[in-house]
Amino acid sequence: MIALSKLNLNDVEWKEFKIGEIFEVSKGTYLPKKNIKDGDIPYITATTLNNGITQFIGNESIFKGNSITIEKINFKAFYQLNPFYCSHDVTVLENERLNKYNGTFIANMISRQGGKYSYGKQAQLNVTKRESIFLPIDYKSNLNWDFMEQYMKQQERELLEITLDYYERTVLNNLIITGSLSDVEWAEFKFDEVFTEIRRGKRLVKKDQKEGKMPYISSKGINNGVDNFISNKENVRIYQDCLTIANSGSVGSCFYHEYEFIASDHVTHLKNEKFDKYIYLFMVPIVQRLEEKYSFNREINDTRIRKEKLLLPINDSGEINFDFMRNFMKYMEVDRLKKVINVYNKKIDKKLTGGGTTNLNWQEFTIGELFNISIGKNIDGNKVNKDSGLTVYITRKESENGVDGFIDGFEETHLNRDYPVITIGNETAKPFVQNYKFYTGTKVNILESKEPITRYTMYFITTSLEKHKSKYSYSYTATSKRLEKQKLLLPVDENMHPDWSFMDKYMRQIENEKIIKYLQKHVKHNNDL
């Protein structure tokens, strides 16, 4: 058994194998649509998405699972853990040494050969048997099943750690944002009451950036805002130990930087010399709530940010309770995963998710009162390559958030929607929240809120929209005009306006309960790997 030290693909020798030398190769069976029964057996067809699964059927499974499937048009391979049924367009590979780890490894290597196949040149059964792939070997030149398994376990541990980090941060942010930290009082403060330095970075165009090691922070919403690593020393603004907030681009994205960095003019740095990293980290989700009010078309300029307010914990004297913020973040840092779970279970507001919606006031609103409705641009879905692009393509699908592939190459006007938005297919009337830029065609309605509301509030609204889905069909489609008149029953505040705040908090707590279950399930799994 190979030790679980850091493995590298260069640590082993590689050898070329024909697929037919390693596996028993067979293919699926043609299944007419009229013979398909409803059920829970995965039906694998010639799709490159969703692990090859097109739908779930009730026909008796013909393969026992623990196999690799290959669709013959693009030669995309997937590992199948459970019993499944597959169409005649799918080739099945079986070997008793397979498991989900080495099976996933081999499937990835098989998929690398996909460039040579297409609809006009499909990989039939005999072609698949003769296809060659490179795989690791042991000192006897035999296929190294053990290395592949341990390497993929290593990859899973690394991905799981990233996932757990994300979910932990989500739980922590929602604890702060929803006010579940009820041990203290909260009050509003202006930005310039909290931060002693509020200043933008300085413009530095790409052609003037010199390669180096210092992070260049711009308005990206990922990777802590890092857009490049440069070495410029003149006509730049260098900051350290502070927050940055994107005032354009991914507007509102906020990150803490303990290190020195160069700031672009697309971010504003927020600093107070008395703060430490724990206070800054506590403030990140609070500052980031500004993203709900601003967009690509409405930037956070210097005047606006000084007028904005932050909701922060206070002490008995009404001053910002920095000790509470610091101690809370230190507590979360120690043995973080188990602590997050324990703290959240104590702090969760059961009133929100334990039937508290029945005590609210509710009122009907038309969709047209709350949203501007438009449709996408004309895209011929039959003439686009849905597997080669980078931008999401939304259609009338009722699953996978409406995603039908990834495309590129169309005019920019097809996709530059401010988000989050809700999409609703004409015939299916299935609502989905879209948090990213996307393309879509003329058969999909796009609902853009007339007021700044969060994606969590959008999720609440889609639940209400779902209740009206059954009234629409292919003969009575959900057109924009019909949707404008569609009524929604929503909770309201004391002024009889939609209670956006309640809807946001309610959905955050629903999400957190699911996250906690996920974390609890995977703590043991992560330790066992």
C-alpha positions as CSV (number, residue, x, y, z in Angstrom):
1,M,0.0,0.0,0.0
2,I,1.4,3.4,-1.0
3,A,1.7,5.8,2.0
4,L,-0.5,8.8,2.0
5,S,2.3,11.3,1.5
6,K,2.0,13.9,-1.2
7,L,1.8,12.0,-4.5
8,N,2.7,13.5,-7.9
9,L,2.0,12.1,-11.3
10,N,5.7,12.3,-12.0
11,D,6.4,9.8,-9.2
12,V,5.5,6.8,-11.4
13,E,6.2,5.3,-14.8
14,W,3.6,5.4,-17.4
15,K,2.7,2.9,-20.2
16,E,0.3,2.8,-23.1
17,F,-2.6,0.3,-22.8
18,K,-5.5,-0.6,-25.2
19,I,-8.9,-0.3,-23.5
20,G,-9.8,-3.8,-24.6
21,E,-6.7,-5.1,-22.8
22,I,-7.9,-3.8,-19.4
23,F,-11.7,-4.0,-19.5
24,E,-14.6,-6.2,-20.6
25,V,-16.2,-3.9,-23.2
26,S,-19.9,-4.0,-24.0
27,K,-22.6,-1.5,-25.0
28,G,-26.1,-0.5,-23.9
29,T,-29.4,-1.3,-25.4
30,Y,-31.7,0.9,-27.5
31,L,-34.7,2.0,-25.5
32,P,-37.6,3.7,-27.3
33,K,-39.2,6.6,-25.5
34,K,-42.6,5.0,-25.4
35,N,-41.1,2.1,-23.3
36,I,-39.5,4.3,-20.7
37,K,-41.0,4.0,-17.3
38,D,-40.8,6.5,-14.4
39,G,-38.4,5.4,-11.6
40,D,-35.0,6.0,-9.9
41,I,-32.5,4.1,-12.1
42,P,-30.0,6.4,-13.8
43,Y,-30.4,6.3,-17.6
44,I,-27.0,7.0,-19.2
45,T,-27.1,8.4,-22.8
46,A,-24.7,10.2,-25.2
47,T,-24.5,13.4,-23.2
48,T,-21.3,15.0,-21.8
49,L,-23.1,16.5,-18.8
50,N,-24.3,15.3,-15.4
51,N,-22.2,12.1,-15.4
52,G,-23.9,11.0,-18.5
53,I,-27.3,10.9,-16.8
54,T,-30.3,12.1,-18.9
55,Q,-33.1,11.1,-16.6
56,F,-34.1,8.5,-14.0
57,I,-36.3,5.6,-15.2
58,G,-38.1,2.5,-13.8
59,N,-36.8,0.0,-16.4
60,E,-34.8,-2.8,-14.9
61,S,-31.1,-1.9,-14.8
62,I,-28.8,-3.9,-17.1
63,F,-25.5,-3.0,-15.5
64,K,-24.6,-3.4,-11.9
65,G,-22.5,-0.3,-11.4
66,N,-18.8,0.1,-10.5
67,S,-18.2,0.6,-14.2
68,I,-17.0,3.3,-16.6
69,T,-19.3,4.5,-19.4
70,I,-18.2,6.2,-22.6
71,E,-20.5,8.1,-24.9
72,K,-19.4,7.4,-28.4
73,I,-19.8,10.9,-30.0
74,N,-17.4,12.9,-27.9
75,F,-15.7,10.0,-26.1
76,K,-16.6,11.5,-22.7
77,A,-16.1,8.9,-19.9
78,F,-17.7,8.8,-16.5
79,Y,-17.4,6.4,-13.5
80,Q,-20.7,4.9,-12.5
81,L,-21.0,3.8,-8.9
82,N,-24.6,2.6,-8.9
83,P,-26.6,0.2,-11.1
84,F,-27.8,1.9,-14.3
85,Y,-29.4,1.5,-17.6
86,C,-27.7,2.9,-20.7
87,S,-28.6,3.5,-24.3
88,H,-27.0,1.9,-27.4
89,D,-24.9,5.1,-27.8
90,V,-22.9,4.3,-24.7
91,T,-20.0,1.8,-24.2
92,V,-19.5,0.2,-20.8
93,L,-16.1,-0.9,-19.3
94,E,-16.0,-3.4,-16.5
95,N,-13.1,-4.7,-14.4
96,E,-13.3,-6.3,-10.9
97,R,-10.3,-4.1,-9.8
98,L,-12.3,-0.9,-10.3
99,N,-13.5,1.4,-7.5
100,K,-14.7,5.0,-7.5
101,Y,-11.2,6.3,-7.1
102,N,-9.2,4.5,-9.8
103,G,-12.3,4.4,-11.9
104,T,-12.5,8.3,-11.8
105,F,-8.8,8.5,-12.6
106,I,-9.1,6.2,-15.7
107,A,-12.3,7.9,-16.9
108,N,-10.4,11.2,-16.9
109,M,-7.6,9.7,-19.0
110,I,-10.1,8.2,-21.4
111,S,-11.8,11.5,-21.9
112,R,-8.5,13.0,-23.1
113,Q,-8.9,11.1,-26.3
114,G,-12.2,12.8,-27.1
115,G,-10.7,15.3,-29.5
116,K,-10.5,12.8,-32.3
117,Y,-14.2,11.8,-32.3
118,S,-17.3,13.7,-33.3
119,Y,-20.9,13.1,-34.6
120,G,-19.4,12.2,-38.0
121,K,-16.7,10.0,-36.5
122,Q,-18.1,8.1,-33.6
123,A,-16.3,5.6,-31.4
124,Q,-18.1,2.3,-32.1
125,L,-17.5,-0.7,-29.9
126,N,-14.5,-2.1,-31.7
127,V,-12.9,1.3,-32.1
128,T,-13.2,1.8,-28.3
129,K,-11.5,-1.5,-27.6
130,R,-8.5,-0.5,-29.8
131,E,-8.2,3.0,-28.4
132,S,-5.0,3.5,-26.4
133,I,-4.6,5.4,-23.1
134,F,-1.5,6.1,-20.9
135,L,-1.8,4.9,-17.3
136,P,0.6,4.5,-14.4
137,I,2.5,1.2,-13.9
138,D,4.3,-0.4,-11.0
139,Y,7.8,-1.8,-11.0
140,K,6.6,-5.0,-12.8
141,S,5.1,-2.8,-15.6
142,N,1.6,-3.8,-14.5
143,L,-1.2,-1.3,-14.3
144,N,-0.7,0.5,-10.9
145,W,-4.3,0.4,-9.5
146,D,-3.1,1.3,-6.1
147,F,-1.3,4.5,-7.1
148,M,-4.4,5.7,-9.1
149,E,-6.6,5.1,-6.0
150,Q,-4.4,6.8,-3.6
151,Y,-3.8,9.8,-5.9
152,M,-7.5,10.4,-6.3
153,K,-8.1,10.1,-2.6
154,Q,-5.5,12.8,-2.2
155,Q,-7.3,14.9,-4.7
156,E,-10.6,14.3,-2.9
157,R,-9.1,15.3,0.4
158,E,-7.8,18.6,-1.1
159,L,-11.2,19.4,-2.8
160,L,-13.1,18.4,0.4
161,E,-10.9,20.8,2.4
162,I,-11.7,23.6,0.0
163,T,-15.4,22.7,0.1
164,L,-15.5,22.6,3.9
165,D,-13.7,26.0,4.0
166,Y,-16.3,27.5,1.8
167,Y,-19.2,26.1,3.8
168,E,-17.6,27.1,7.1
169,R,-17.3,30.6,5.9
170,T,-20.8,30.6,4.6
171,V,-22.1,29.5,8.0
172,L,-20.0,32.0,9.8
173,N,-21.0,34.9,7.5
174,N,-24.7,34.0,7.8
175,L,-24.4,33.8,11.6
176,I,-23.2,37.4,11.5
177,I,-25.5,38.7,8.8
178,T,-28.7,37.2,10.1
179,G,-28.1,38.6,13.6
180,S,-27.9,35.1,15.1
181,L,-25.2,36.4,17.4
182,S,-27.8,37.5,19.8
183,D,-25.4,37.8,22.8
184,V,-24.8,41.5,22.0
185,E,-26.7,44.6,20.9
186,W,-26.1,46.0,17.4
187,A,-26.1,49.6,16.0
188,E,-25.4,51.4,12.8
189,F,-22.2,53.3,12.1
190,K,-21.0,55.2,9.0
191,F,-18.0,53.9,7.2
192,D,-15.9,57.0,8.2
193,E,-16.8,56.4,11.8
194,V,-15.3,52.9,11.6
195,F,-12.4,53.2,9.2
196,T,-9.8,56.0,9.6
197,E,-8.5,55.5,6.0
198,I,-10.8,55.1,3.0
199,R,-9.0,55.5,-0.2
200,R,-9.0,54.0,-3.7
201,G,-6.0,52.4,-5.3
202,K,-4.4,53.8,-8.5
203,R,-5.0,53.0,-12.1
204,L,-2.3,50.7,-13.6
205,V,-3.1,49.5,-17.1
206,K,-2.1,45.9,-18.1
207,K,0.7,47.0,-20.5
208,D,2.4,48.9,-17.7
209,Q,2.4,46.1,-15.2
210,K,5.8,44.5,-14.7
211,E,6.0,40.8,-13.7
212,G,6.9,40.3,-10.1
213,K,5.8,38.8,-6.7
214,M,3.5,41.4,-5.2
215,P,-0.2,40.8,-5.5
216,Y,-2.1,43.3,-7.6
217,I,-5.6,43.6,-6.2
218,S,-8.4,44.5,-8.6
219,S,-12.2,44.1,-8.7
220,K,-12.2,40.3,-9.1
221,G,-14.7,38.4,-6.9
222,I,-12.5,35.4,-6.4
223,N,-8.9,34.5,-5.3
224,N,-9.0,37.3,-2.7
225,G,-9.2,39.9,-5.5
226,V,-5.7,39.0,-6.9
227,D,-5.6,39.9,-10.6
228,N,-1.8,39.6,-11.2
229,F,1.6,39.5,-9.5
230,I,3.7,42.6,-10.3
231,S,6.9,44.4,-9.3
232,N,6.0,48.1,-10.0
233,K,7.3,50.6,-7.5
234,E,6.5,54.0,-9.0
235,N,3.0,55.6,-9.3
236,V,1.3,52.8,-7.4
237,R,-0.4,52.6,-4.0
238,I,0.8,49.9,-1.7
239,Y,-1.3,48.8,1.3
240,Q,-1.2,46.2,4.0
241,D,-3.3,44.8,6.8
242,C,-6.6,46.1,5.6
243,L,-9.8,45.3,3.7
244,T,-10.5,46.0,0.1
245,I,-13.9,46.4,-1.4
246,A,-14.5,46.3,-5.2
247,N,-16.2,49.5,-6.3
248,S,-16.7,48.2,-9.9
249,G,-16.6,44.9,-11.6
250,S,-17.6,42.4,-9.0
251,V,-19.0,45.3,-7.0
252,G,-19.0,44.8,-3.2
253,S,-16.6,41.9,-3.1
254,C,-14.6,42.3,0.1
255,F,-11.4,40.7,1.2
256,Y,-8.9,40.9,4.0
257,H,-5.2,41.3,3.1
258,E,-2.6,40.7,5.8
259,Y,0.2,41.1,3.3
260,E,1.5,44.0,1.2
261,F,-0.3,44.5,-2.1
262,I,-0.7,47.0,-4.9
263,A,-4.3,48.3,-5.2
264,S,-5.9,49.2,-8.5
265,D,-8.4,52.1,-8.9
266,H,-11.2,49.5,-9.0
267,V,-10.9,48.8,-5.3
268,T,-11.1,51.0,-2.1
269,H,-8.9,50.1,0.8
270,L,-10.5,50.3,4.3
271,K,-8.2,50.6,7.3
272,N,-8.0,51.4,10.9
273,E,-4.6,51.1,12.6
274,K,-6.3,49.8,15.8
275,F,-7.8,46.8,14.1
276,D,-6.2,43.3,14.0
277,K,-7.0,40.5,11.6
278,Y,-9.8,39.1,13.7
279,I,-11.8,42.4,13.6
280,Y,-11.2,42.7,9.9
281,L,-12.4,39.1,9.3
282,F,-15.5,39.7,11.3
283,M,-16.3,42.8,9.2
284,V,-15.8,41.1,5.8
285,P,-19.4,39.7,5.4
286,I,-20.9,42.9,6.9
287,V,-19.0,45.2,4.4
288,Q,-19.8,42.8,1.6
289,R,-23.5,43.3,2.0
290,L,-23.1,46.5,-0.1
291,E,-23.1,44.2,-3.1
292,E,-26.8,43.9,-2.7
293,K,-27.3,47.6,-3.5
294,Y,-24.8,48.1,-6.3
295,S,-24.0,46.6,-9.7
296,F,-21.8,46.9,-12.7
297,N,-23.9,49.9,-13.8
298,R,-24.0,51.5,-10.3
299,E,-20.6,51.6,-8.8
300,I,-19.5,52.4,-5.2
301,N,-17.9,55.8,-5.6
302,D,-16.0,57.7,-2.9
303,T,-19.1,59.8,-2.0
304,R,-21.4,56.9,-1.8
305,I,-19.2,54.7,0.4
306,R,-18.8,57.4,3.1
307,K,-22.6,57.7,3.3
308,E,-23.1,53.9,3.7
309,K,-23.6,52.4,7.2
310,L,-22.4,49.2,8.9
311,L,-24.4,47.2,11.4
312,L,-22.0,46.3,14.2
313,P,-22.1,44.9,17.7
314,I,-21.9,47.4,20.6
315,N,-21.0,47.4,24.3
316,D,-23.0,48.8,27.2
317,S,-21.7,52.3,26.4
318,G,-23.0,52.2,22.9
319,E,-19.5,51.9,21.4
320,I,-18.4,49.3,18.8
321,N,-17.7,46.1,20.7
322,F,-14.3,45.3,19.2
323,D,-13.6,42.8,22.0
324,F,-16.6,40.8,21.1
325,M,-15.7,40.7,17.4
326,R,-12.1,39.8,18.2
327,N,-12.9,37.0,20.7
328,F,-15.7,35.6,18.5
329,M,-13.3,35.2,15.5
330,K,-10.6,33.7,17.7
331,Y,-13.0,31.2,19.0
332,M,-14.1,30.2,15.5
333,E,-10.4,29.8,14.5
334,V,-9.7,27.1,17.1
335,D,-10.7,23.6,16.0
336,R,-12.8,25.5,13.5
337,L,-15.0,22.8,11.9
338,K,-16.4,21.3,15.1
339,K,-16.6,24.7,16.8
340,V,-18.6,26.1,13.8
341,I,-21.1,23.3,14.0
342,N,-21.5,23.6,17.8
343,V,-21.8,27.3,17.8
344,Y,-24.2,27.4,14.9
345,N,-26.5,24.7,16.5
346,K,-26.7,26.9,19.6
347,K,-27.2,30.2,17.8
348,I,-29.7,29.2,15.1
349,D,-32.9,31.1,15.3
350,K,-35.5,28.3,15.4
351,K,-38.3,30.8,15.1
352,L,-37.4,31.4,11.5
353,T,-37.4,27.8,10.3
354,G,-39.6,26.1,12.9
355,G,-43.0,27.3,11.5
356,G,-42.4,31.0,12.2
357,T,-43.8,31.9,8.8
358,T,-47.3,31.3,10.0
359,N,-47.1,34.3,12.4
360,L,-46.3,36.8,9.6
361,N,-48.6,39.1,7.6
362,W,-48.8,38.1,4.0
363,Q,-50.0,40.0,0.9
364,E,-50.4,39.4,-2.8
365,F,-48.2,41.2,-5.3
366,T,-48.0,40.8,-9.1
367,I,-44.7,39.8,-10.6
368,G,-44.9,43.0,-12.7
369,E,-44.9,45.1,-9.5
370,L,-41.7,43.6,-8.3
371,F,-39.7,42.7,-11.4
372,N,-38.8,43.9,-14.9
373,I,-39.3,41.1,-17.3
374,S,-37.4,40.6,-20.5
375,I,-36.4,37.7,-22.8
376,G,-33.0,36.5,-24.1
377,K,-31.6,36.9,-27.6
378,N,-32.2,34.6,-30.5
379,I,-29.7,31.7,-30.3
380,D,-30.0,28.5,-32.4
381,G,-29.3,25.9,-29.8
382,N,-28.8,23.3,-32.5
383,K,-25.9,25.2,-34.1
384,V,-23.8,25.9,-31.0
385,N,-21.2,23.7,-29.4
386,K,-22.5,23.4,-25.8
387,D,-19.3,21.7,-24.6
388,S,-16.5,24.0,-25.6
389,G,-17.5,27.4,-24.1
390,L,-17.0,29.1,-20.8
391,T,-20.3,30.9,-20.4
392,V,-23.4,29.2,-19.1
393,Y,-26.2,28.6,-21.6
394,I,-29.7,28.6,-20.0
395,T,-32.7,27.0,-21.7
396,R,-36.1,25.7,-20.8
397,K,-34.7,22.7,-18.9
398,E,-36.4,21.8,-15.7
399,S,-33.2,20.5,-14.0
400,E,-29.6,21.5,-13.3
401,N,-30.7,25.2,-12.8
402,G,-31.7,25.3,-16.5
403,V,-28.1,24.9,-17.6
404,D,-27.9,23.2,-21.0
405,G,-24.2,23.6,-21.7
406,F,-21.4,26.2,-21.9
407,I,-21.0,28.3,-25.0
408,D,-19.1,31.3,-26.4
409,G,-18.8,33.5,-29.4
410,F,-22.0,35.5,-29.4
411,E,-22.5,39.2,-29.1
412,E,-22.0,40.6,-25.6
413,T,-25.6,41.9,-25.5
414,H,-26.7,38.3,-25.1
415,L,-25.4,38.0,-21.6
416,N,-24.6,41.2,-19.7
417,R,-27.4,40.9,-17.2
418,D,-27.0,42.3,-13.7
419,Y,-27.4,39.4,-11.2
420,P,-28.9,37.8,-9.4
421,V,-31.9,37.3,-11.6
422,I,-34.6,34.7,-12.0
423,T,-35.1,32.7,-15.2
424,I,-38.4,31.0,-16.2
425,G,-38.8,28.8,-19.3
426,N,-41.9,29.6,-21.4
427,E,-43.3,26.1,-21.6
428,T,-41.9,24.6,-18.4
429,A,-42.4,27.7,-16.1
430,K,-39.6,26.3,-14.0
431,P,-38.0,29.2,-12.0
432,F,-34.2,29.3,-11.2
433,V,-32.0,31.8,-9.6
434,Q,-28.9,32.7,-11.7
435,N,-26.0,34.2,-9.8
436,Y,-23.7,34.5,-12.8
437,K,-23.6,35.9,-16.3
438,F,-25.2,33.7,-18.9
439,Y,-26.6,33.4,-22.4
440,T,-30.2,32.4,-23.0
441,G,-32.6,32.4,-25.9
442,T,-36.0,33.9,-26.6
443,K,-37.9,31.0,-24.9
444,V,-36.7,32.1,-21.4
445,N,-38.0,35.0,-19.3
446,I,-35.5,37.0,-17.3
447,L,-36.9,38.6,-14.1
448,E,-34.8,41.5,-12.7
449,S,-35.8,42.9,-9.4
450,K,-36.9,46.6,-9.3
451,E,-35.3,46.8,-5.9
452,P,-31.9,45.6,-4.7
453,I,-32.5,42.1,-3.2
454,T,-30.2,39.3,-2.4
455,R,-30.0,35.9,-4.0
456,Y,-31.4,34.4,-0.8
457,T,-34.5,36.5,-1.2
458,M,-34.6,35.4,-4.8
459,Y,-34.6,31.7,-3.6
460,F,-37.6,32.5,-1.4
461,I,-39.5,34.0,-4.3
462,T,-38.8,31.1,-6.6
463,T,-40.4,28.8,-4.0
464,S,-43.5,30.9,-4.4
465,L,-43.3,30.9,-8.2
466,E,-43.0,27.1,-8.2
467,K,-46.5,26.9,-6.8
468,H,-47.9,28.4,-10.0
469,K,-45.9,26.2,-12.3
470,S,-48.7,23.7,-13.0
471,K,-51.0,26.3,-14.7
472,Y,-48.5,26.6,-17.6
473,S,-47.9,24.2,-20.4
474,Y,-46.8,23.9,-24.1
475,S,-50.3,25.1,-25.0
476,Y,-50.5,27.8,-22.4
477,T,-47.0,29.2,-22.1
478,A,-45.6,31.5,-19.4
479,T,-45.1,34.5,-21.6
480,S,-43.8,37.8,-20.3
481,K,-47.3,39.4,-20.4
482,R,-48.8,36.5,-18.4
483,L,-46.1,36.5,-15.9
484,E,-46.5,40.3,-15.3
485,K,-50.0,39.6,-14.1
486,Q,-49.1,36.5,-12.1
487,K,-49.7,37.0,-8.4
488,L,-47.3,36.0,-5.6
489,L,-48.1,35.7,-1.9
490,L,-45.2,37.1,0.1
491,P,-44.6,38.2,3.7
492,V,-44.8,41.9,4.4
493,D,-43.4,44.3,6.9
494,E,-45.3,46.9,9.0
495,N,-45.6,49.2,6.0
496,M,-47.1,46.4,3.9
497,H,-44.0,46.2,1.7
498,P,-42.4,42.9,0.9
499,D,-40.3,41.9,3.9
500,W,-37.1,41.3,2.0
501,S,-35.1,41.1,5.2
502,F,-37.2,38.3,6.6
503,M,-37.0,36.3,3.3
504,D,-33.2,36.8,3.2
505,K,-32.7,35.6,6.8
506,Y,-35.2,32.7,6.4
507,M,-33.4,31.3,3.3
508,R,-29.9,31.8,4.9
509,Q,-31.0,29.7,7.8
510,I,-32.4,27.0,5.6
511,E,-29.1,26.9,3.8
512,N,-27.1,26.8,7.0
513,E,-29.1,23.9,8.3
514,K,-28.3,21.9,5.1
515,I,-24.7,23.0,5.4
516,I,-24.4,21.7,8.9
517,K,-25.8,18.3,7.9
518,Y,-23.2,18.2,5.1
519,L,-20.4,19.2,7.4
520,Q,-21.4,16.6,10.0
521,K,-21.6,13.9,7.3
522,H,-18.2,14.7,5.9
523,V,-16.2,15.3,9.1
524,K,-15.9,11.5,9.6
525,H,-15.4,10.9,5.9
526,N,-12.5,13.4,5.7
527,N,-10.9,11.7,8.8
528,D,-11.2,8.3,7.2
529,L,-9.5,9.2,4.0
